Amino acid sequence: MKIVVFGAGLSSTYLINYLEENALVYHWDITVVDLDIKQIKDKVTSKSTHCISIDIQQEERIKPLIENAFLVVSMLPASLHYNIAKLCLKLNTNLATASYLSDDIKKLSDKVKSKNLIFLNECGLDPGIDHISAMKIIDEINNRGGKIIEFESFTGGLIAPDCEDNPWKYKFTWNPRNVVLAGAGGPVKFIHNNQYKYIPYHKLFRRTEVVSIDGYGKFEGYANRDSLKYRETYGLQDVETMYRGTFRRPGFSKAWNCFVQLGATDDTYSIENSEGMTHRDFINTFLAYHPTDSVELKFKSYLNISQDDIYLWEKIESTGIFSDDIIAIKKATPAQILQHILEKKWNLKETDRDMIVMWHKIKYASQNNIYTIESSLVCEGENKTKTAMGKTVGLPLGIACKLIMTNQINERGCILPISKDIYQPIVQELELFDIKFKDKEY
């Protein structure tokens, strides 16, 4: 039985290694495909794994691989999943991804089901582990006759406490572009005490919630774009509060809001002569002309930053936005330039370790009493290559692949890991890799 993995990026390391180890037991044939052959060879550990360099746009070359496979695993950018999905449907091959189930792929579900195929989506970290851990608690409460009233969930890709060596206590542990554009492109919406709430982008980073995790201190969370759709996903249509968000360390959101208010996270237009600008010039483009005031002074005045707000200003200065370094990117958008500047400071060093933090808070009613469950996961990476992000994205997907390959999933069509026959074995095996939640109820 053949498995083809498309994409050998950072999050694929644990996935590939997990599949290789299980291939020895189940006699699978593994092929990994990426444009960068060196990137593949840096990740594979088995001599029997096939390493192939292909441009994913070359359909005539990838079709034979898909046709001969029992399962395709796409670790490609989300925008490329649909083309892979269409080929898998046409060539009668199962599919698994860690990405969100898009509307386009969802429309294929009936055809996928009619061919007795599985297209499993959202089986990484977030989405993924958030689903399987939430559904485990939700099902347990429902089985006890409880009624869930509130559901809150936050996830953060951060750096381990001993690696927090900048004022933001943050570095890029996944796609930097997604971090810079977080929250843009639509209003945030959720429900709180049966009231629909909406937060416009320019207010998003000033509406935060502080959560304490035992042994790791405080985190602040800002809301994700659309929490409402998870009512249907989790079978909580009548829930009074549904709120999902992203974790950062306290103080991050207030400082990040400066870039939002400035306009530096805008990705809708290009800046003239961006290649010849310095970082300082870039920031100055958003500020009014003044014959004598410095860029720093204008920045503080425009954003109403007080002179004694030293912690906020320390964060802003540490990014290097006032330096005379040349940007050297032609026709770049403000968001692209900001990302370029931040990558110089926020990319992981060789000695850095990342950290994943996930937290659920579920309030439910049972026998005239109200109870609350807090469930938290903290996973620290080993090094720059063996990251917590890669581990928590790759392993749940790898375990799900094993379930597909060994015919342990009953449902067909475009599915999520929210049924017990999927989430229970994944939860149990993740604990063997020290990916486990700590629960407390009160």
VEXDREN-2710 file (C-alpha; in Angstrom, 1 decimal):
% VEXDREN-2710
k/r/px/py/pz
1/MET/0.0/0.0/0.0
2/LYS/1.4/3.3/-1.1
3/ILE/1.3/6.7/0.7
4/VAL/2.4/9.9/-1.1
5/VAL/3.2/13.0/0.9
6/PHE/3.2/16.3/-1.0
7/GLY/5.3/18.9/0.8
8/ALA/8.4/18.6/3.0
9/GLY/8.2/21.9/4.9
10/LEU/9.0/22.4/8.6
11/SER/5.7/20.9/9.9
12/SER/6.2/17.6/7.9
13/THR/9.3/16.3/9.9
14/TYR/7.4/14.3/12.5
15/LEU/4.7/13.2/10.0
16/ILE/7.2/11.7/7.6
17/ASN/9.2/10.0/10.4
18/TYR/6.0/8.6/12.0
19/LEU/4.9/7.2/8.6
20/GLU/8.3/5.7/8.0
21/GLU/8.4/4.0/11.4
22/ASN/4.9/2.5/10.8
23/ALA/5.8/1.5/7.3
24/LEU/8.1/-1.1/8.7
25/VAL/5.2/-2.6/10.7
26/TYR/2.5/-2.4/8.0
27/HIS/4.7/-2.7/4.9
28/TRP/3.7/0.6/3.4
29/ASP/5.6/2.2/0.5
30/ILE/6.3/5.9/1.3
31/THR/7.0/8.6/-1.3
32/VAL/7.7/12.2/-0.4
33/VAL/7.4/14.9/-3.0
34/ASP/8.7/18.5/-2.9
35/LEU/10.4/20.9/-5.3
36/ASP/13.4/21.0/-2.9
37/ILE/15.0/17.6/-2.9
38/LYS/17.5/18.6/-0.2
39/GLN/14.6/19.5/2.0
40/ILE/13.1/16.0/1.6
41/LYS/16.4/14.2/2.3
42/ASP/17.0/16.3/5.4
43/LYS/13.7/14.9/6.8
44/VAL/13.5/11.2/5.7
45/THR/15.2/8.6/7.9
46/SER/14.5/5.4/5.9
47/LYS/16.5/4.3/2.8
48/SER/13.3/2.8/1.4
49/THR/11.5/6.2/1.3
50/HIS/11.3/7.5/-2.2
51/CYS/12.3/11.2/-2.6
52/ILE/11.1/13.0/-5.7
53/SER/11.5/16.6/-6.8
54/ILE/8.5/17.8/-8.7
55/ASP/6.8/21.2/-9.3
56/ILE/3.4/20.5/-7.9
57/GLN/1.9/22.5/-10.8
58/GLN/3.1/19.7/-13.2
59/GLU/-0.1/17.7/-13.2
60/GLU/1.1/15.1/-15.7
61/ARG/3.9/14.2/-13.3
62/ILE/1.9/14.0/-10.1
63/LYS/-1.1/12.1/-11.6
64/PRO/0.7/8.7/-11.7
65/LEU/1.8/9.1/-8.1
66/ILE/-1.7/9.8/-7.0
67/GLU/-3.2/7.1/-9.1
68/ASN/-1.0/4.4/-7.6
69/ALA/-1.4/5.6/-4.0
70/PHE/-3.9/4.4/-1.5
71/LEU/-3.5/7.7/0.4
72/VAL/-2.2/11.1/-0.4
73/VAL/-1.1/13.4/2.4
74/SER/-1.0/17.1/1.4
75/MET/1.3/19.3/3.5
76/LEU/1.2/21.9/0.8
77/PRO/-0.1/25.5/1.2
78/ALA/-3.8/25.5/1.7
79/SER/-4.4/27.2/-1.6
80/LEU/-3.1/24.1/-3.4
81/HIS/-5.3/21.5/-1.7
82/TYR/-8.3/21.8/-4.0
83/ASN/-6.3/20.8/-7.1
84/ILE/-4.9/17.8/-5.2
85/ALA/-8.4/16.9/-3.9
86/LYS/-9.9/17.0/-7.4
87/LEU/-7.2/14.7/-8.7
88/CYS/-7.6/12.3/-5.7
89/LEU/-11.3/12.2/-6.4
90/LYS/-10.8/11.5/-10.1
91/LEU/-8.2/8.8/-9.5
92/ASN/-10.0/7.1/-6.5
93/THR/-7.4/8.0/-3.8
94/ASN/-7.9/8.9/-0.2
95/LEU/-6.7/12.3/1.1
96/ALA/-5.6/13.7/4.4
97/THR/-4.6/17.2/5.3
98/ALA/-3.9/19.4/8.4
99/SER/-5.6/22.4/6.8
100/TYR/-9.1/23.8/7.2
101/LEU/-11.9/22.2/5.1
102/SER/-12.5/24.7/2.4
103/ASP/-15.9/25.4/0.9
104/ASP/-14.6/24.1/-2.5
105/ILE/-13.4/20.8/-1.1
106/LYS/-16.5/20.5/1.1
107/LYS/-18.7/20.6/-2.1
108/LEU/-16.9/17.4/-3.3
109/SER/-18.1/15.4/-0.2
110/ASP/-21.0/13.6/-1.9
111/LYS/-18.9/12.5/-4.8
112/VAL/-16.1/11.4/-2.4
113/LYS/-18.6/9.4/-0.4
114/SER/-20.1/7.8/-3.5
115/LYS/-16.6/6.5/-4.3
116/ASN/-16.2/5.2/-0.8
117/LEU/-13.2/7.5/-0.1
118/ILE/-12.1/9.5/2.9
119/PHE/-10.9/13.1/2.6
120/LEU/-9.9/13.9/6.1
121/ASN/-9.2/17.5/6.9
122/GLU/-8.3/19.7/9.9
123/CYS/-6.2/17.0/11.6
124/GLY/-3.1/19.0/12.7
125/LEU/-2.8/21.3/15.7
126/ASP/-5.3/24.1/15.2
127/PRO/-7.3/22.9/13.5
128/GLY/-6.8/19.3/14.7
129/ILE/-5.8/18.7/18.3
130/ASP/-8.2/21.4/19.3
131/HIS/-11.0/19.4/17.7
132/ILE/-10.1/16.0/19.1
133/SER/-9.5/17.3/22.7
134/ALA/-12.6/19.4/22.7
135/MET/-14.8/16.5/21.3
136/LYS/-13.5/14.1/24.0
137/ILE/-14.7/16.5/26.8
138/ILE/-17.9/17.4/25.0
139/ASP/-18.9/13.7/24.5
140/GLU/-18.0/12.9/28.1
141/ILE/-20.3/15.7/29.3
142/ASN/-23.1/14.7/27.0
143/ASN/-22.8/11.1/28.1
144/ARG/-23.3/12.2/31.7
145/GLY/-26.4/14.1/30.8
146/GLY/-24.8/17.5/31.1
147/LYS/-25.7/20.6/29.0
148/ILE/-22.8/22.7/27.8
149/ILE/-23.4/26.4/28.3
150/GLU/-20.0/28.0/27.4
151/PHE/-17.1/27.0/25.3
152/GLU/-13.8/28.9/25.1
153/SER/-10.6/27.8/23.4
154/PHE/-7.2/29.4/22.7
155/THR/-4.1/28.2/21.0
156/GLY/-0.7/29.8/20.7
157/GLY/2.5/29.0/18.9
158/LEU/5.1/30.7/21.1
159/ILE/8.7/30.2/22.3
160/ALA/9.8/28.2/25.4
161/PRO/10.2/30.3/28.5
162/ASP/14.0/30.0/28.6
163/CYS/14.1/31.3/25.0
164/GLU/12.1/34.4/25.6
165/ASP/15.0/36.8/24.9
166/ASN/13.1/39.7/23.3
167/PRO/10.6/42.1/24.9
168/TRP/7.7/40.6/23.0
169/LYS/8.5/37.1/24.3
170/TYR/7.6/36.0/20.8
171/LYS/9.3/34.7/17.6
172/PHE/8.0/33.2/14.3
173/THR/7.3/29.5/14.9
174/TRP/5.1/29.1/11.8
175/ASN/4.2/31.1/8.6
176/PRO/5.3/34.7/9.3
177/ARG/2.8/36.0/6.8
178/ASN/-0.1/34.5/8.6
179/VAL/1.1/36.2/11.8
180/VAL/1.4/39.6/10.3
181/LEU/-2.1/39.3/8.6
182/ALA/-3.8/37.7/11.7
183/GLY/-7.3/39.1/12.1
184/ALA/-7.4/41.0/8.8
185/GLY/-9.8/40.4/6.0
186/GLY/-13.1/40.3/7.9
187/PRO/-14.8/41.0/11.2
188/VAL/-14.3/38.8/14.2
189/LYS/-17.5/37.2/15.3
190/PHE/-18.5/35.1/18.3
191/ILE/-21.4/34.7/20.7
192/HIS/-21.3/35.6/24.4
193/ASN/-24.2/35.0/26.8
194/ASN/-26.5/34.5/23.8
195/GLN/-25.5/37.8/22.3
196/TYR/-23.7/38.0/19.0
197/LYS/-20.5/40.0/19.2
198/TYR/-18.4/41.5/16.4
199/ILE/-15.0/43.1/16.6
200/PRO/-13.6/45.2/13.7
201/TYR/-10.0/44.6/12.8
202/HIS/-8.9/48.0/14.1
203/LYS/-10.2/47.1/17.6
204/LEU/-9.2/43.4/17.6
205/PHE/-5.9/43.7/19.6
206/ARG/-7.4/45.9/22.3
207/ARG/-10.0/43.2/23.3
208/THR/-8.0/40.5/25.0
209/GLU/-8.5/38.0/27.8
210/VAL/-5.9/36.9/30.3
211/VAL/-5.5/33.2/31.1
212/SER/-3.1/31.5/33.6
213/ILE/-1.6/28.1/32.8
214/ASP/-0.1/26.2/35.8
215/GLY/3.7/26.3/35.6
216/TYR/3.8/28.7/32.6
217/GLY/2.3/31.9/33.9
218/LYS/-0.1/34.2/32.1
219/PHE/-1.1/34.5/28.5
220/GLU/-3.3/36.9/26.7
221/GLY/-5.8/35.8/24.0
222/TYR/-7.3/37.8/21.2
223/ALA/-10.3/36.4/19.2
224/ASN/-10.1/34.4/16.0
225/ARG/-12.0/35.5/13.0
226/ASP/-15.1/33.2/13.1
227/SER/-16.0/31.3/16.3
228/LEU/-19.6/30.8/15.3
229/LYS/-19.1/28.0/12.8
230/TYR/-17.7/25.8/15.6
231/ARG/-21.2/25.5/17.1
232/GLU/-22.1/23.2/14.2
233/THR/-18.8/21.4/14.2
234/TYR/-19.0/20.5/17.9
235/GLY/-22.8/19.9/17.9
236/LEU/-23.2/22.9/20.3
237/GLN/-25.9/24.8/18.4
238/ASP/-27.6/26.0/21.6
239/VAL/-24.4/27.0/23.4
240/GLU/-24.6/30.5/25.0
241/THR/-21.0/31.4/24.6
242/MET/-18.7/30.2/21.8
243/TYR/-15.3/32.0/21.6
244/ARG/-12.0/30.9/20.1
245/GLY/-8.8/32.8/20.0
246/THR/-5.0/33.0/19.8
247/PHE/-2.5/33.1/22.7
248/ARG/0.4/35.5/23.1
249/ARG/2.3/36.7/26.2
250/PRO/0.8/39.7/28.0
251/GLY/1.6/43.0/26.4
252/PHE/2.0/41.6/22.9
253/SER/-1.4/42.7/21.6
254/LYS/-1.1/46.3/22.9
255/ALA/2.2/46.7/21.0
256/TRP/1.0/44.9/17.9
257/ASN/-2.0/47.2/17.8
258/CYS/0.4/50.1/17.1
259/PHE/1.3/48.5/13.7
260/VAL/-2.4/47.9/13.0
261/GLN/-3.3/51.5/13.7
262/LEU/-0.3/52.8/11.8
263/GLY/-1.4/50.8/8.7
264/ALA/1.8/48.7/8.6
265/THR/-0.2/45.4/8.3
266/ASP/-2.1/46.4/5.2
267/ASP/-1.7/44.0/2.3
268/THR/-3.9/45.6/-0.2
269/TYR/-1.5/48.0/-2.0
270/SER/2.1/48.4/-2.9
271/ILE/4.5/51.1/-1.8
272/GLU/6.4/53.1/-4.4
273/ASN/10.2/52.8/-4.3
274/SER/10.0/50.3/-1.5
275/GLU/13.3/48.7/-2.6
276/GLY/15.2/51.9/-1.9
277/MET/13.6/52.7/1.5
278/THR/15.1/52.1/4.9
279/HIS/13.1/50.7/7.7
280/ARG/12.8/54.2/9.1
281/ASP/11.6/55.6/5.8
282/PHE/8.9/53.0/5.7
283/ILE/7.5/53.9/9.1
284/ASN/7.8/57.6/8.2
285/THR/5.5/57.1/5.2
286/PHE/2.5/56.7/7.6
287/LEU/3.3/59.8/9.6
288/ALA/2.6/63.4/9.0
289/TYR/5.4/65.7/7.8
290/HIS/7.2/67.8/10.4
291/PRO/10.3/69.9/9.8
292/THR/12.0/69.1/13.0
293/ASP/10.3/66.2/14.9
294/SER/12.0/62.8/14.7
295/VAL/10.2/59.7/13.4
296/GLU/10.2/58.3/16.9
297/LEU/8.5/61.4/18.3
298/LYS/5.9/61.5/15.5
299/PHE/5.3/57.8/16.1
300/LYS/4.6/58.3/19.8
301/SER/2.4/61.4/19.1
302/TYR/0.3/59.7/16.4
303/LEU/-0.3/56.6/18.5
304/ASN/-0.7/58.5/21.8
305/ILE/2.2/56.6/23.4
306/SER/3.1/58.3/26.7
307/GLN/6.7/59.0/27.5
308/ASP/6.6/56.7/30.6
309/ASP/5.2/53.7/28.8
310/ILE/8.7/52.2/28.7
311/TYR/7.5/48.5/28.3
312/LEU/5.5/49.3/25.2
313/TRP/8.2/51.5/23.7
314/GLU/10.9/48.8/24.4
315/LYS/8.9/46.4/22.3
316/ILE/8.5/48.8/19.4
317/GLU/12.2/49.8/19.3
318/SER/13.3/46.2/19.6
319/THR/11.8/45.3/16.2
320/GLY/14.3/47.5/14.3
321/ILE/11.6/49.6/12.6
322/PHE/13.6/52.8/13.1
323/SER/16.9/51.4/11.7
324/ASP/18.6/52.6/8.5
325/ASP/18.7/49.1/7.0
326/ILE/17.5/49.0/3.3
327/ILE/14.3/47.1/2.6
328/ALA/15.4/46.1/-0.9
329/ILE/12.0/44.6/-2.0
330/LYS/10.3/46.0/-5.1
331/LYS/6.7/47.0/-5.0
332/ALA/6.1/45.5/-1.6
333/THR/2.9/45.9/0.4
334/PRO/3.2/47.4/3.9
335/ALA/2.5/43.9/5.4
336/GLN/5.3/42.4/3.3
337/ILE/7.7/45.1/4.4
338/LEU/6.7/44.7/8.1
339/GLN/7.2/40.9/7.8
340/HIS/10.6/41.4/6.2
341/ILE/11.7/43.7/9.1
342/LEU/10.4/41.4/11.8
343/GLU/12.0/38.3/10.3
344/LYS/15.4/39.8/11.0
345/LYS/14.6/39.8/14.7
346/TRP/11.9/37.1/15.2
347/ASN/13.3/34.1/13.3
348/LEU/14.3/31.2/15.5
349/LYS/18.0/30.9/16.4
350/GLU/19.6/27.5/16.3
351/THR/19.4/27.3/20.0
352/ASP/15.8/28.4/20.3
353/ARG/12.9/26.0/21.2
354/ASP/9.3/26.7/20.4
355/MET/6.2/26.0/22.6
356/ILE/2.6/25.2/21.9
357/VAL/0.0/26.2/24.4
358/MET/-3.7/25.2/24.1
359/TRP/-6.5/25.8/26.6
360/HIS/-10.2/25.0/26.7
361/LYS/-12.7/26.2/29.2
362/ILE/-16.1/24.5/29.1
363/LYS/-18.9/25.4/31.5
364/TYR/-21.9/23.0/31.7
365/ALA/-25.0/22.4/33.8
366/SER/-25.8/19.1/35.4
367/GLN/-28.4/18.3/38.1
368/ASN/-29.1/21.9/38.9
369/ASN/-25.4/22.7/39.4
370/ILE/-22.9/24.6/37.2
371/TYR/-19.5/23.0/36.6
372/THR/-16.4/24.3/34.8
373/ILE/-13.6/22.2/33.2
374/GLU/-10.3/23.8/32.2
375/SER/-8.1/21.6/30.0
376/SER/-4.6/22.7/29.0
377/LEU/-1.8/21.4/26.8
378/VAL/1.8/22.7/26.8
379/CYS/4.3/21.1/24.4
380/GLU/7.9/22.3/24.1
381/GLY/10.1/21.7/21.1
382/GLU/13.5/20.1/21.2
383/ASN/15.4/22.4/18.9
384/LYS/14.9/24.5/15.7
385/THR/14.2/21.4/13.6
386/LYS/12.3/19.2/16.0
387/THR/9.7/21.8/16.9
388/ALA/6.6/21.6/19.1
389/MET/4.7/23.1/16.1
390/GLY/5.9/20.3/13.8
391/LYS/5.2/17.7/16.4
392/THR/1.7/18.8/17.2
393/VAL/0.8/19.3/13.5
394/GLY/2.5/16.2/12.1
395/LEU/1.8/13.5/14.7
396/PRO/-2.1/13.7/14.8
397/LEU/-2.1/13.7/11.1
398/GLY/0.3/10.7/11.0
399/ILE/-1.9/8.8/13.4
400/ALA/-5.0/9.6/11.4
401/CYS/-3.2/8.3/8.3
402/LYS/-2.6/5.0/10.1
403/LEU/-6.3/4.8/10.9
404/ILE/-7.1/5.3/7.2
405/MET/-4.5/2.8/6.0
406/THR/-5.8/0.2/8.5
407/ASN/-9.5/0.8/7.7
408/GLN/-10.4/2.0/11.2
409/ILE/-12.5/5.0/10.1
410/ASN/-16.1/4.3/9.3
411/GLU/-17.3/7.6/7.9
412/ARG/-16.7/8.5/4.2
413/GLY/-16.7/11.8/2.4
414/CYS/-15.0/15.0/3.4
415/ILE/-14.7/14.6/7.2
416/LEU/-13.2/16.1/10.3
417/PRO/-11.6/14.3/13.3
418/ILE/-14.6/14.8/15.5
419/SER/-16.1/11.3/15.7
420/LYS/-15.0/8.9/18.5
421/ASP/-13.5/6.3/16.2
422/ILE/-11.1/9.0/15.0
423/TYR/-10.3/11.2/18.0
424/GLN/-10.1/8.5/20.7
425/PRO/-7.1/6.5/19.2
426/ILE/-5.4/9.8/18.3
427/VAL/-5.7/11.1/21.8
428/GLN/-4.4/7.9/23.3
429/GLU/-1.4/7.6/21.0
430/LEU/-0.5/11.3/21.3
431/GLU/-0.1/10.7/25.0
432/LEU/2.7/8.2/24.2
433/PHE/4.5/11.2/22.6
434/ASP/3.9/13.3/25.7
435/ILE/1.2/15.4/24.0
436/LYS/-1.3/15.3/26.8
437/PHE/-3.9/17.6/28.4
438/LYS/-4.1/18.4/32.1
439/ASP/-7.7/18.8/33.3
440/LYS/-9.2/20.5/36.3
441/GLU/-12.9/20.7/37.2
442/TYR/-14.6/23.0/39.7
END
